[in-house]
Amino acid sequence: NYHYESAEGYREVVNTMIAAGAPVTPQELPVLVDYLFATYGKKQGAGAPPVAATDPGKALLDSACSRDQ
């Protein structure tokens, strides 16, 4: 897993995934980037609130970016 200091690092990863064929729309891009940063970003620590399992970004990650496709 990547642990970037800012959301921009995750934006680059998602753009690479889109270029490789991940079905993410321009409207979904910020939702997915925000989810990835909130879940895996380096700034997330013991005091950070957990990301909800129902977060729309998680659904995007599971459907558009899984390796099982």
Secondary structure, DSSP 4 states (H G I P E B T S, - for coil): ----SSHHHHHHHHHHHHHTT----TTTHHHHHHHHHHHH-TT--TTSPPPPTT-HHHHHHHHHS-TT-
